[in-house]
């Protein structure tokens, strides 16, 4: 794949934290602590959901799957970032073309899967609160498994085709102003032309398909709010307490994705500012997700306290 007189198939350059030279040790320490926190907190909540029989319910299956997504994305980004900071300091980082495509595929796929899992949670809460008499029939374990497979397989197939299209594009640049690879950023390196237009149109369609469930999510929570306003105070408090963590995570995740998309469009933004903002947009969702689900879901919080107290007593 050669274009504009140079070969870009061997490697690409990630800007990383090149504009923050001299702070690599501090950045390494901060990212290491944050990654260890994400690793511990996500794993703890997932372990509690899997080990406690009382939590083997559809809502918690979706929560565990969402946190597994978050943990996987963190593992795809943080270790490589830490390795780059340790070996290259805050300088430019060379990554292979194949590695960049693979990381882009998995990061983009899991990002889309997270949106669909949040939509599945909203659908589950909608049926549980608005149609409680039919919930057990409508949401069976087999249907939960099918929904989980759909949430993961559909983005994987759609993003897989997008990755294949992008991998065949001629590139005119080899430097990404990012700390990690994603499919859209790789696409922006292309020289343009009919193939790039086709890939761009397909990427827009994929985004619409994956993000569209968010509109149903908003409808579901609006409907739940309407039902709560017509029921007793105790019923409303219990329903809203259950939905609040999902709403917090949804808005946290959606705002981060929206800001990231806007950042890509701002060509005038300084490289240093772009790197810092991108890093924050990585950190905020991955750090807050386990905190929200660990503290706001009463059943999870109770089991976390019980587990920690048992470890302390022993």
MOVEN-V654561 format. One record per helix or strand of 2 or more residues. SS is the DSSP state (helix for helix, strand for strand). FROM is the first residue (numbers start at 1). LEN is the number of residues. If there is no record, write none. Layout:
BEGIN
SS;FROM;LEN + SS;FROM;LEN
END
This chain:
BEGIN
strand;2;2 + strand;6;2 + strand;11;4 + helix;18;3 + helix;24;28 + helix;53;3 + helix;58;31 + strand;93;4 + helix;97;34 + helix;132;7 + helix;141;27 + strand;175;2 + helix;183;5 + helix;194;18 + helix;213;18 + helix;233;33 + helix;271;26 + helix;298;16
END
